[in-house]
Each structure stands twice: as C-alpha cells, then as structure tokens.
Amino acid sequence: MSERVRLTFPADLVRQPVIGQLAVRFSVMANIRRADVTDDVGWIVCELDGDAPAVVEAIAWMEQIGVDVDRLDHPLES
C-alpha cells in the first residue's frame, strides 16, 4: 500500500525522529517528496509505503502523538 500524505509537526516534535520510527516500529518507508522544517514547525509531503495494516497503524500513531496527517488524493509533483 502507498499512501500520499502531508505531515505537519508542531514545535515539540520537529526534532524527534518520527520518520525514522515509521521504519523501525511499523516497517513503513517514507519517500519524502517535499519538506520545510524550522525550529517552530515542520511539514513533509511524502508517500508512506508498506503493508496496508502497518500504514494505517503508523498514521494512527502519528496522529496520536500530535502530528497532523492530511491524506492527499492528487499526484505528487517531482
């Protein structure tokens, strides 16, 4: 399963290894297409790839810890 998402991180999560945890905890790979990160906020547009249940669980975990997850239905630009 591949899910296109925009992840928005609040200041307290900007320096946390959230993307790395997706691979370690859920076996979900994040293919980052665009990103902008400052000390106060960060956003990443990426494709989350993995088994469907793992991707769903990873998204739920990110929402639980405070990441705003927006699912994107349009193709990402290169």
N, CA, C and O atoms as a Maestro MAE file, in Angstrom:
{
 s_m_m2io_version
 :::
 2.0.0
}

f_m_ct {
 s_m_title
 :::
 protein
 m_atom[312] {
  # First column is atom index #
  i_m_mmod_type
  r_m_x_coord
  r_m_y_coord
  r_m_z_coord
  i_m_residue_number
  s_m_chain_name
  s_m_pdb_residue_name
  s_m_pdb_atom_name
  i_m_atomic_number
  :::
  1 25 0.847 -1.180 0.000 1 A "MET " " N  " 7
  2 3 0.000 0.000 0.000 1 A "MET " " CA " 6
  3 2 0.886 1.235 0.000 1 A "MET " " C  " 6
  4 15 1.919 1.276 0.669 1 A "MET " " O  " 8
  5 25 0.475 2.225 -0.748 2 A "SER " " N  " 7
  6 3 1.161 3.505 -0.760 2 A "SER " " CA " 6
  7 2 0.139 4.595 -0.461 2 A "SER " " C  " 6
  8 15 -0.893 4.683 -1.126 2 A "SER " " O  " 8
  9 25 0.423 5.416 0.529 3 A "GLU " " N  " 7
  10 3 -0.477 6.498 0.944 3 A "GLU " " CA " 6
  11 2 0.274 7.814 0.841 3 A "GLU " " C  " 6
  12 15 1.334 7.975 1.446 3 A "GLU " " O  " 8
  13 25 -0.271 8.761 0.074 4 A "ARG " " N  " 7
  14 3 0.338 10.090 -0.036 4 A "ARG " " CA " 6
  15 2 -0.212 10.970 1.078 4 A "ARG " " C  " 6
  16 15 -1.426 11.081 1.254 4 A "ARG " " O  " 8
  17 25 0.686 11.591 1.824 5 A "VAL " " N  " 7
  18 3 0.273 12.390 2.976 5 A "VAL " " CA " 6
  19 2 1.116 13.656 3.098 5 A "VAL " " C  " 6
  20 15 2.234 13.740 2.591 5 A "VAL " " O  " 8
  21 25 0.540 14.628 3.784 6 A "ARG " " N  " 7
  22 3 1.277 15.804 4.231 6 A "ARG " " CA " 6
  23 2 1.285 15.723 5.747 6 A "ARG " " C  " 6
  24 15 0.231 15.695 6.383 6 A "ARG " " O  " 8
  25 25 2.474 15.687 6.318 7 A "LEU " " N  " 7
  26 3 2.650 15.594 7.762 7 A "LEU " " CA " 6
  27 2 3.085 16.951 8.281 7 A "LEU " " C  " 6
  28 15 4.073 17.510 7.804 7 A "LEU " " O  " 8
  29 25 2.355 17.489 9.258 8 A "THR " " N  " 7
  30 3 2.721 18.765 9.858 8 A "THR " " CA " 6
  31 2 3.071 18.510 11.316 8 A "THR " " C  " 6
  32 15 2.280 17.954 12.078 8 A "THR " " O  " 8
  33 25 4.280 18.933 11.683 9 A "PHE " " N  " 7
  34 3 4.824 18.667 13.013 9 A "PHE " " CA " 6
  35 2 4.817 19.933 13.860 9 A "PHE " " C  " 6
  36 15 5.307 20.969 13.411 9 A "PHE " " O  " 8
  37 25 4.271 19.875 15.077 10 A "PRO " " N  " 7
  38 3 4.364 21.021 15.983 10 A "PRO " " CA " 6
  39 2 5.795 21.151 16.512 10 A "PRO " " C  " 6
  40 15 6.615 20.248 16.347 10 A "PRO " " O  " 8
  41 25 6.078 22.280 17.144 11 A "ALA " " N  " 7
  42 3 7.436 22.584 17.606 11 A "ALA " " CA " 6
  43 2 8.028 21.483 18.481 11 A "ALA " " C  " 6
  44 15 9.219 21.190 18.372 11 A "ALA " " O  " 8
  45 25 7.227 20.869 19.342 12 A "ASP " " N  " 7
  46 3 7.772 19.859 20.253 12 A "ASP " " CA " 6
  47 2 8.128 18.542 19.557 12 A "ASP " " C  " 6
  48 15 8.785 17.688 20.153 12 A "ASP " " O  " 8
  49 25 7.704 18.372 18.311 13 A "LEU " " N  " 7
  50 3 8.029 17.144 17.575 13 A "LEU " " CA " 6
  51 2 9.015 17.354 16.435 13 A "LEU " " C  " 6
  52 15 9.470 16.388 15.823 13 A "LEU " " O  " 8
  53 25 9.350 18.616 16.143 14 A "VAL " " N  " 7
  54 3 10.214 18.903 14.996 14 A "VAL " " CA " 6
  55 2 11.557 18.187 15.108 14 A "VAL " " C  " 6
  56 15 12.081 17.719 14.098 14 A "VAL " " O  " 8
  57 25 12.115 18.090 16.284 15 A "ARG " " N  " 7
  58 3 13.432 17.475 16.455 15 A "ARG " " CA " 6
  59 2 13.368 15.990 16.835 15 A "ARG " " C  " 6
  60 15 14.401 15.386 17.127 15 A "ARG " " O  " 8
  61 25 12.186 15.403 16.834 16 A "GLN " " N  " 7
  62 3 12.024 13.985 17.165 16 A "GLN " " CA " 6
  63 2 12.148 13.139 15.895 16 A "GLN " " C  " 6
  64 15 11.763 13.593 14.817 16 A "GLN " " O  " 8
  65 25 12.678 11.920 16.005 17 A "PRO " " N  " 7
  66 3 12.882 11.066 14.824 17 A "PRO " " CA " 6
  67 2 11.608 10.308 14.415 17 A "PRO " " C  " 6
  68 15 11.601 9.079 14.345 17 A "PRO " " O  " 8
  69 25 10.550 11.052 14.151 18 A "VAL " " N  " 7
  70 3 9.257 10.432 13.829 18 A "VAL " " CA " 6
  71 2 9.348 9.602 12.550 18 A "VAL " " C  " 6
  72 15 8.862 8.471 12.519 18 A "VAL " " O  " 8
  73 25 9.956 10.137 11.503 19 A "ILE " " N  " 7
  74 3 10.053 9.419 10.232 19 A "ILE " " CA " 6
  75 2 10.879 8.145 10.402 19 A "ILE " " C  " 6
  76 15 10.531 7.102 9.848 19 A "ILE " " O  " 8
  77 25 11.957 8.225 11.154 20 A "GLY " " N  " 7
  78 3 12.774 7.037 11.424 20 A "GLY " " CA " 6
  79 2 11.996 5.976 12.176 20 A "GLY " " C  " 6
  80 15 12.168 4.782 11.930 20 A "GLY " " O  " 8
  81 25 11.143 6.405 13.088 21 A "GLN " " N  " 7
  82 3 10.336 5.460 13.858 21 A "GLN " " CA " 6
  83 2 9.336 4.716 12.983 21 A "GLN " " C  " 6
  84 15 8.966 3.583 13.294 21 A "GLN " " O  " 8
  85 25 8.893 5.339 11.891 22 A "LEU " " N  " 7
  86 3 7.970 4.640 10.988 22 A "LEU " " CA " 6
  87 2 8.610 3.363 10.450 22 A "LEU " " C  " 6
  88 15 7.965 2.317 10.377 22 A "LEU " " O  " 8
  89 25 9.877 3.459 10.077 23 A "ALA " " N  " 7
  90 3 10.579 2.292 9.540 23 A "ALA " " CA " 6
  91 2 10.844 1.254 10.621 23 A "ALA " " C  " 6
  92 15 10.660 0.057 10.398 23 A "ALA " " O  " 8
  93 25 11.278 1.711 11.791 24 A "VAL " " N  " 7
  94 3 11.650 0.795 12.875 24 A "VAL " " CA " 6
  95 2 10.431 0.133 13.512 24 A "VAL " " C  " 6
  96 15 10.402 -1.086 13.677 24 A "VAL " " O  " 8
  97 25 9.440 0.922 13.865 25 A "ARG " " N  " 7
  98 3 8.278 0.406 14.597 25 A "ARG " " CA " 6
  99 2 7.235 -0.271 13.728 25 A "ARG " " C  " 6
  100 15 6.584 -1.225 14.155 25 A "ARG " " O  " 8
  101 25 7.074 0.233 12.484 26 A "PHE " " N  " 7
  102 3 5.953 -0.226 11.661 26 A "PHE " " CA " 6
  103 2 6.367 -0.843 10.330 26 A "PHE " " C  " 6
  104 15 5.505 -1.311 9.588 26 A "PHE " " O  " 8
  105 25 7.648 -0.859 10.007 27 A "SER " " N  " 7
  106 3 8.133 -1.321 8.699 27 A "SER " " CA " 6
  107 2 7.475 -0.542 7.563 27 A "SER " " C  " 6
  108 15 7.130 -1.102 6.523 27 A "SER " " O  " 8
  109 25 7.310 0.763 7.785 28 A "VAL " " N  " 7
  110 3 6.747 1.660 6.785 28 A "VAL " " CA " 6
  111 2 7.851 2.607 6.332 28 A "VAL " " C  " 6
  112 15 8.507 3.252 7.150 28 A "VAL " " O  " 8
  113 25 8.048 2.682 5.028 29 A "MET " " N  " 7
  114 3 9.067 3.556 4.466 29 A "MET " " CA " 6
  115 2 8.418 4.860 4.013 29 A "MET " " C  " 6
  116 15 7.346 4.855 3.409 29 A "MET " " O  " 8
  117 25 9.079 5.972 4.311 30 A "ALA " " N  " 7
  118 3 8.589 7.287 3.897 30 A "ALA " " CA " 6
  119 2 9.463 7.805 2.763 30 A "ALA " " C  " 6
  120 15 10.658 8.031 2.949 30 A "ALA " " O  " 8
  121 25 8.873 7.991 1.603 31 A "ASN " " N  " 7
  122 3 9.561 8.580 0.463 31 A "ASN " " CA " 6
  123 2 9.231 10.069 0.481 31 A "ASN " " C  " 6
  124 15 8.149 10.474 0.057 31 A "ASN " " O  " 8
  125 25 10.164 10.882 0.972 32 A "ILE " " N  " 7
  126 3 9.925 12.318 1.143 32 A "ILE " " CA " 6
  127 2 10.038 13.007 -0.211 32 A "ILE " " C  " 6
  128 15 11.049 12.886 -0.903 32 A "ILE " " O  " 8
  129 25 8.977 13.738 -0.580 33 A "ARG " " N  " 7
  130 3 8.926 14.436 -1.865 33 A "ARG " " CA " 6
  131 2 9.176 15.929 -1.707 33 A "ARG " " C  " 6
  132 15 9.793 16.552 -2.571 33 A "ARG " " O  " 8
  133 25 8.703 16.499 -0.616 34 A "ARG " " N  " 7
  134 3 8.913 17.919 -0.312 34 A "ARG " " CA " 6
  135 2 8.928 18.069 1.195 34 A "ARG " " C  " 6
  136 15 8.331 17.276 1.923 34 A "ARG " " O  " 8
  137 25 9.628 19.110 1.654 35 A "ALA " " N  " 7
  138 3 9.665 19.345 3.096 35 A "ALA " " CA " 6
  139 2 10.113 20.774 3.380 35 A "ALA " " C  " 6
  140 15 10.822 21.392 2.586 35 A "ALA " " O  " 8
  141 25 9.687 21.277 4.519 36 A "ASP " " N  " 7
  142 3 10.141 22.563 5.030 36 A "ASP " " CA " 6
  143 2 10.103 22.457 6.549 36 A "ASP " " C  " 6
  144 15 9.049 22.219 7.137 36 A "ASP " " O  " 8
  145 25 11.255 22.635 7.175 37 A "VAL " " N  " 7
  146 3 11.354 22.473 8.622 37 A "VAL " " CA " 6
  147 2 12.075 23.678 9.220 37 A "VAL " " C  " 6
  148 15 13.141 24.072 8.747 37 A "VAL " " O  " 8
  149 25 11.485 24.257 10.261 38 A "THR " " N  " 7
  150 3 12.115 25.330 11.025 38 A "THR " " CA " 6
  151 2 12.148 24.891 12.481 38 A "THR " " C  " 6
  152 15 11.767 23.764 12.798 38 A "THR " " O  " 8
  153 25 12.594 25.761 13.356 39 A "ASP " " N  " 7
  154 3 12.601 25.429 14.778 39 A "ASP " " CA " 6
  155 2 11.193 25.356 15.362 39 A "ASP " " C  " 6
  156 15 10.979 24.698 16.380 39 A "ASP " " O  " 8
  157 25 10.229 26.030 14.722 40 A "ASP " " N  " 7
  158 3 8.881 26.131 15.281 40 A "ASP " " CA " 6
  159 2 7.873 25.159 14.695 40 A "ASP " " C  " 6
  160 15 6.919 24.769 15.370 40 A "ASP " " O  " 8
  161 25 8.072 24.770 13.463 41 A "VAL " " N  " 7
  162 3 7.106 23.905 12.790 41 A "VAL " " CA " 6
  163 2 7.802 23.217 11.612 41 A "VAL " " C  " 6
  164 15 8.811 23.701 11.100 41 A "VAL " " O  " 8
  165 25 7.258 22.112 11.206 42 A "GLY " " N  " 7
  166 3 7.800 21.434 10.039 42 A "GLY " " CA " 6
  167 2 6.701 20.706 9.303 42 A "GLY " " C  " 6
  168 15 5.745 20.227 9.913 42 A "GLY " " O  " 8
  169 25 6.834 20.622 7.988 43 A "TRP " " N  " 7
  170 3 5.900 19.811 7.210 43 A "TRP " " CA " 6
  171 2 6.674 18.996 6.195 43 A "TRP " " C  " 6
  172 15 7.732 19.398 5.709 43 A "TRP " " O  " 8
  173 25 6.114 17.846 5.894 44 A "ILE " " N  " 7
  174 3 6.710 16.923 4.941 44 A "ILE " " CA " 6
  175 2 5.585 16.364 4.069 44 A "ILE " " C  " 6
  176 15 4.552 15.930 4.579 44 A "ILE " " O  " 8
  177 25 5.792 16.377 2.767 45 A "VAL " " N  " 7
  178 3 4.897 15.683 1.848 45 A "VAL " " CA " 6
  179 2 5.633 14.412 1.454 45 A "VAL " " C  " 6
  180 15 6.753 14.459 0.945 45 A "VAL " " O  " 8
  181 25 4.989 13.277 1.697 46 A "CYS " " N  " 7
  182 3 5.666 12.018 1.416 46 A "CYS " " CA " 6
  183 2 4.673 10.921 1.039 46 A "CYS " " C  " 6
  184 15 3.459 11.058 1.188 46 A "CYS " " O  " 8
  185 25 5.248 9.834 0.548 47 A "GLU " " N  " 7
  186 3 4.491 8.624 0.272 47 A "GLU " " CA " 6
  187 2 4.883 7.609 1.331 47 A "GLU " " C  " 6
  188 15 6.069 7.329 1.511 47 A "GLU " " O  " 8
  189 25 3.922 7.066 2.021 48 A "LEU " " N  " 7
  190 3 4.166 6.035 3.023 48 A "LEU " " CA " 6
  191 2 3.911 4.683 2.372 48 A "LEU " " C  " 6
  192 15 2.804 4.411 1.908 48 A "LEU " " O  " 8
  193 25 4.937 3.836 2.337 49 A "ASP " " N  " 7
  194 3 4.833 2.534 1.685 49 A "ASP " " CA " 6
  195 2 5.016 1.417 2.699 49 A "ASP " " C  " 6
  196 15 5.913 1.465 3.541 49 A "ASP " " O  " 8
  197 25 4.146 0.400 2.608 50 A "GLY " " N  " 7
  198 3 4.235 -0.760 3.479 50 A "GLY " " CA " 6
  199 2 2.961 -1.573 3.383 50 A "GLY " " C  " 6
  200 15 2.076 -1.264 2.585 50 A "GLY " " O  " 8
  201 25 2.871 -2.607 4.193 51 A "ASP " " N  " 7
  202 3 1.637 -3.388 4.256 51 A "ASP " " CA " 6
  203 2 0.507 -2.480 4.721 51 A "ASP " " C  " 6
  204 15 0.712 -1.627 5.584 51 A "ASP " " O  " 8
  205 25 -0.681 -2.656 4.157 52 A "ALA " " N  " 7
  206 3 -1.815 -1.784 4.464 52 A "ALA " " CA " 6
  207 2 -2.075 -1.644 5.967 52 A "ALA " " C  " 6
  208 15 -2.238 -0.518 6.437 52 A "ALA " " O  " 8
  209 25 -2.123 -2.737 6.746 53 A "PRO " " N  " 7
  210 3 -2.372 -2.575 8.179 53 A "PRO " " CA " 6
  211 2 -1.265 -1.764 8.878 53 A "PRO " " C  " 6
  212 15 -1.541 -1.006 9.809 53 A "PRO " " O  " 8
  213 25 -0.021 -1.928 8.425 54 A "ALA " " N  " 7
  214 3 1.096 -1.199 9.029 54 A "ALA " " CA " 6
  215 2 1.004 0.294 8.721 54 A "ALA " " C  " 6
  216 15 1.273 1.122 9.592 54 A "ALA " " O  " 8
  217 25 0.628 0.642 7.493 55 A "VAL " " N  " 7
  218 3 0.483 2.051 7.133 55 A "VAL " " CA " 6
  219 2 -0.638 2.696 7.940 55 A "VAL " " C  " 6
  220 15 -0.483 3.810 8.442 55 A "VAL " " O  " 8
  221 25 -1.758 2.004 8.065 56 A "VAL " " N  " 7
  222 3 -2.882 2.517 8.855 56 A "VAL " " CA " 6
  223 2 -2.465 2.709 10.310 56 A "VAL " " C  " 6
  224 15 -2.785 3.730 10.918 56 A "VAL " " O  " 8
  225 25 -1.760 1.741 10.865 57 A "GLU " " N  " 7
  226 3 -1.299 1.822 12.253 57 A "GLU " " CA " 6
  227 2 -0.284 2.951 12.429 57 A "GLU " " C  " 6
  228 15 -0.317 3.654 13.439 57 A "GLU " " O  " 8
  229 25 0.605 3.132 11.475 58 A "ALA " " N  " 7
  230 3 1.607 4.200 11.545 58 A "ALA " " CA " 6
  231 2 0.946 5.574 11.517 58 A "ALA " " C  " 6
  232 15 1.336 6.468 12.267 58 A "ALA " " O  " 8
  233 25 -0.055 5.743 10.652 59 A "ILE " " N  " 7
  234 3 -0.775 7.018 10.585 59 A "ILE " " CA " 6
  235 2 -1.504 7.286 11.897 59 A "ILE " " C  " 6
  236 15 -1.471 8.406 12.406 59 A "ILE " " O  " 8
  237 25 -2.153 6.278 12.443 60 A "ALA " " N  " 7
  238 3 -2.857 6.436 13.723 60 A "ALA " " CA " 6
  239 2 -1.881 6.825 14.832 60 A "ALA " " C  " 6
  240 15 -2.193 7.677 15.665 60 A "ALA " " O  " 8
  241 25 -0.699 6.203 14.844 61 A "TRP " " N  " 7
  242 3 0.310 6.526 15.855 61 A "TRP " " CA " 6
  243 2 0.771 7.971 15.724 61 A "TRP " " C  " 6
  244 15 0.893 8.680 16.723 61 A "TRP " " O  " 8
  245 25 1.030 8.412 14.485 62 A "MET " " N  " 7
  246 3 1.465 9.798 14.292 62 A "MET " " CA " 6
  247 2 0.399 10.781 14.758 62 A "MET " " C  " 6
  248 15 0.718 11.777 15.408 62 A "MET " " O  " 8
  249 25 -0.853 10.514 14.435 63 A "GLU " " N  " 7
  250 3 -1.937 11.388 14.890 63 A "GLU " " CA " 6
  251 2 -2.016 11.397 16.413 63 A "GLU " " C  " 6
  252 15 -2.258 12.441 17.018 63 A "GLU " " O  " 8
  253 25 -1.813 10.240 17.028 64 A "GLN " " N  " 7
  254 3 -1.870 10.122 18.487 64 A "GLN " " CA " 6
  255 2 -0.780 10.956 19.170 64 A "GLN " " C  " 6
  256 15 -1.020 11.536 20.228 64 A "GLN " " O  " 8
  257 25 0.414 11.019 18.573 65 A "ILE " " N  " 7
  258 3 1.496 11.767 19.210 65 A "ILE " " CA " 6
  259 2 1.467 13.258 18.870 65 A "ILE " " C  " 6
  260 15 2.252 14.029 19.422 65 A "ILE " " O  " 8
  261 25 0.565 13.677 17.961 66 A "GLY " " N  " 7
  262 3 0.401 15.096 17.690 66 A "GLY " " CA " 6
  263 2 0.784 15.571 16.300 66 A "GLY " " C  " 6
  264 15 0.801 16.775 16.043 66 A "GLY " " O  " 8
  265 25 1.092 14.649 15.399 67 A "VAL " " N  " 7
  266 3 1.379 15.022 14.018 67 A "VAL " " CA " 6
  267 2 0.047 15.180 13.292 67 A "VAL " " C  " 6
  268 15 -0.824 14.316 13.391 67 A "VAL " " O  " 8
  269 25 -0.111 16.282 12.565 68 A "ASP " " N  " 7
  270 3 -1.313 16.487 11.753 68 A "ASP " " CA " 6
  271 2 -1.092 15.761 10.426 68 A "ASP " " C  " 6
  272 15 -0.160 16.084 9.689 68 A "ASP " " O  " 8
  273 25 -1.943 14.786 10.121 69 A "VAL " " N  " 7
  274 3 -1.801 13.971 8.915 69 A "VAL " " CA " 6
  275 2 -2.937 14.299 7.955 69 A "VAL " " C  " 6
  276 15 -4.108 14.082 8.264 69 A "VAL " " O  " 8
  277 25 -2.578 14.825 6.788 70 A "ASP " " N  " 7
  278 3 -3.559 15.109 5.735 70 A "ASP " " CA " 6
  279 2 -3.307 14.148 4.586 70 A "ASP " " C  " 6
  280 15 -2.208 14.110 4.032 70 A "ASP " " O  " 8
  281 25 -4.310 13.381 4.231 71 A "ARG " " N  " 7
  282 3 -4.183 12.470 3.095 71 A "ARG " " CA " 6
  283 2 -4.370 13.264 1.804 71 A "ARG " " C  " 6
  284 15 -5.271 14.096 1.696 71 A "ARG " " O  " 8
  285 25 -3.511 12.995 0.837 72 A "LEU " " N  " 7
  286 3 -3.543 13.712 -0.438 72 A "LEU " " CA " 6
  287 2 -4.041 12.779 -1.522 72 A "LEU " " C  " 6
  288 15 -3.558 11.652 -1.637 72 A "LEU " " O  " 8
  289 25 -5.020 13.237 -2.336 73 A "ASP " " N  " 7
  290 3 -5.524 12.379 -3.392 73 A "ASP " " CA " 6
  291 2 -4.972 12.761 -4.757 73 A "ASP " " C  " 6
  292 15 -5.226 12.054 -5.732 73 A "ASP " " O  " 8
  293 25 -4.244 13.829 -4.856 74 A "HIS " " N  " 7
  294 3 -3.700 14.202 -6.168 74 A "HIS " " CA " 6
  295 2 -2.242 13.741 -6.269 74 A "HIS " " C  " 6
  296 15 -1.553 13.608 -5.258 74 A "HIS " " O  " 8
  297 25 -1.782 13.497 -7.503 75 A "PRO " " N  " 7
  298 3 -0.397 13.039 -7.694 75 A "PRO " " CA " 6
  299 2 0.604 14.081 -7.197 75 A "PRO " " C  " 6
  300 15 0.379 15.285 -7.316 75 A "PRO " " O  " 8
  301 25 1.692 13.603 -6.647 76 A "LEU " " N  " 7
  302 3 2.751 14.496 -6.200 76 A "LEU " " CA " 6
  303 2 3.626 14.890 -7.373 76 A "LEU " " C  " 6
  304 15 3.883 14.086 -8.270 76 A "LEU " " O  " 8
  305 25 4.076 16.120 -7.359 77 A "GLU " " N  " 7
  306 3 4.999 16.567 -8.402 77 A "GLU " " CA " 6
  307 2 6.402 16.148 -8.029 77 A "GLU " " C  " 6
  308 15 6.722 16.035 -6.846 77 A "GLU " " O  " 8
  309 25 7.228 15.920 -9.002 78 A "SER " " N  " 7
  310 3 8.617 15.543 -8.750 78 A "SER " " CA " 6
  311 2 9.406 16.709 -8.241 78 A "SER " " C  " 6
  312 15 10.600 16.577 -7.974 78 A "SER " " O  " 8
  :::
 }
 m_bond[311] {
  # First column is bond index #
  i_m_from
  i_m_to
  i_m_order
  :::
  1 1 2 1
  2 2 3 1
  3 3 4 2
  4 3 5 1
  5 5 6 1
  6 6 7 1
  7 7 8 2
  8 7 9 1
  9 9 10 1
  10 10 11 1
  11 11 12 2
  12 11 13 1
  13 13 14 1
  14 14 15 1
  15 15 16 2
  16 15 17 1
  17 17 18 1
  18 18 19 1
  19 19 20 2
  20 19 21 1
  21 21 22 1
  22 22 23 1
  23 23 24 2
  24 23 25 1
  25 25 26 1
  26 26 27 1
  27 27 28 2
  28 27 29 1
  29 29 30 1
  30 30 31 1
  31 31 32 2
  32 31 33 1
  33 33 34 1
  34 34 35 1
  35 35 36 2
  36 35 37 1
  37 37 38 1
  38 38 39 1
  39 39 40 2
  40 39 41 1
  41 41 42 1
  42 42 43 1
  43 43 44 2
  44 43 45 1
  45 45 46 1
  46 46 47 1
  47 47 48 2
  48 47 49 1
  49 49 50 1
  50 50 51 1
  51 51 52 2
  52 51 53 1
  53 53 54 1
  54 54 55 1
  55 55 56 2
  56 55 57 1
  57 57 58 1
  58 58 59 1
  59 59 60 2
  60 59 61 1
  61 61 62 1
  62 62 63 1
  63 63 64 2
  64 63 65 1
  65 65 66 1
  66 66 67 1
  67 67 68 2
  68 67 69 1
  69 69 70 1
  70 70 71 1
  71 71 72 2
  72 71 73 1
  73 73 74 1
  74 74 75 1
  75 75 76 2
  76 75 77 1
  77 77 78 1
  78 78 79 1
  79 79 80 2
  80 79 81 1
  81 81 82 1
  82 82 83 1
  83 83 84 2
  84 83 85 1
  85 85 86 1
  86 86 87 1
  87 87 88 2
  88 87 89 1
  89 89 90 1
  90 90 91 1
  91 91 92 2
  92 91 93 1
  93 93 94 1
  94 94 95 1
  95 95 96 2
  96 95 97 1
  97 97 98 1
  98 98 99 1
  99 99 100 2
  100 99 101 1
  101 101 102 1
  102 102 103 1
  103 103 104 2
  104 103 105 1
  105 105 106 1
  106 106 107 1
  107 107 108 2
  108 107 109 1
  109 109 110 1
  110 110 111 1
  111 111 112 2
  112 111 113 1
  113 113 114 1
  114 114 115 1
  115 115 116 2
  116 115 117 1
  117 117 118 1
  118 118 119 1
  119 119 120 2
  120 119 121 1
  121 121 122 1
  122 122 123 1
  123 123 124 2
  124 123 125 1
  125 125 126 1
  126 126 127 1
  127 127 128 2
  128 127 129 1
  129 129 130 1
  130 130 131 1
  131 131 132 2
  132 131 133 1
  133 133 134 1
  134 134 135 1
  135 135 136 2
  136 135 137 1
  137 137 138 1
  138 138 139 1
  139 139 140 2
  140 139 141 1
  141 141 142 1
  142 142 143 1
  143 143 144 2
  144 143 145 1
  145 145 146 1
  146 146 147 1
  147 147 148 2
  148 147 149 1
  149 149 150 1
  150 150 151 1
  151 151 152 2
  152 151 153 1
  153 153 154 1
  154 154 155 1
  155 155 156 2
  156 155 157 1
  157 157 158 1
  158 158 159 1
  159 159 160 2
  160 159 161 1
  161 161 162 1
  162 162 163 1
  163 163 164 2
  164 163 165 1
  165 165 166 1
  166 166 167 1
  167 167 168 2
  168 167 169 1
  169 169 170 1
  170 170 171 1
  171 171 172 2
  172 171 173 1
  173 173 174 1
  174 174 175 1
  175 175 176 2
  176 175 177 1
  177 177 178 1
  178 178 179 1
  179 179 180 2
  180 179 181 1
  181 181 182 1
  182 182 183 1
  183 183 184 2
  184 183 185 1
  185 185 186 1
  186 186 187 1
  187 187 188 2
  188 187 189 1
  189 189 190 1
  190 190 191 1
  191 191 192 2
  192 191 193 1
  193 193 194 1
  194 194 195 1
  195 195 196 2
  196 195 197 1
  197 197 198 1
  198 198 199 1
  199 199 200 2
  200 199 201 1
  201 201 202 1
  202 202 203 1
  203 203 204 2
  204 203 205 1
  205 205 206 1
  206 206 207 1
  207 207 208 2
  208 207 209 1
  209 209 210 1
  210 210 211 1
  211 211 212 2
  212 211 213 1
  213 213 214 1
  214 214 215 1
  215 215 216 2
  216 215 217 1
  217 217 218 1
  218 218 219 1
  219 219 220 2
  220 219 221 1
  221 221 222 1
  222 222 223 1
  223 223 224 2
  224 223 225 1
  225 225 226 1
  226 226 227 1
  227 227 228 2
  228 227 229 1
  229 229 230 1
  230 230 231 1
  231 231 232 2
  232 231 233 1
  233 233 234 1
  234 234 235 1
  235 235 236 2
  236 235 237 1
  237 237 238 1
  238 238 239 1
  239 239 240 2
  240 239 241 1
  241 241 242 1
  242 242 243 1
  243 243 244 2
  244 243 245 1
  245 245 246 1
  246 246 247 1
  247 247 248 2
  248 247 249 1
  249 249 250 1
  250 250 251 1
  251 251 252 2
  252 251 253 1
  253 253 254 1
  254 254 255 1
  255 255 256 2
  256 255 257 1
  257 257 258 1
  258 258 259 1
  259 259 260 2
  260 259 261 1
  261 261 262 1
  262 262 263 1
  263 263 264 2
  264 263 265 1
  265 265 266 1
  266 266 267 1
  267 267 268 2
  268 267 269 1
  269 269 270 1
  270 270 271 1
  271 271 272 2
  272 271 273 1
  273 273 274 1
  274 274 275 1
  275 275 276 2
  276 275 277 1
  277 277 278 1
  278 278 279 1
  279 279 280 2
  280 279 281 1
  281 281 282 1
  282 282 283 1
  283 283 284 2
  284 283 285 1
  285 285 286 1
  286 286 287 1
  287 287 288 2
  288 287 289 1
  289 289 290 1
  290 290 291 1
  291 291 292 2
  292 291 293 1
  293 293 294 1
  294 294 295 1
  295 295 296 2
  296 295 297 1
  297 297 298 1
  298 298 299 1
  299 299 300 2
  300 299 301 1
  301 301 302 1
  302 302 303 1
  303 303 304 2
  304 303 305 1
  305 305 306 1
  306 306 307 1
  307 307 308 2
  308 307 309 1
  309 309 310 1
  310 310 311 1
  311 311 312 2
  :::
 }
}
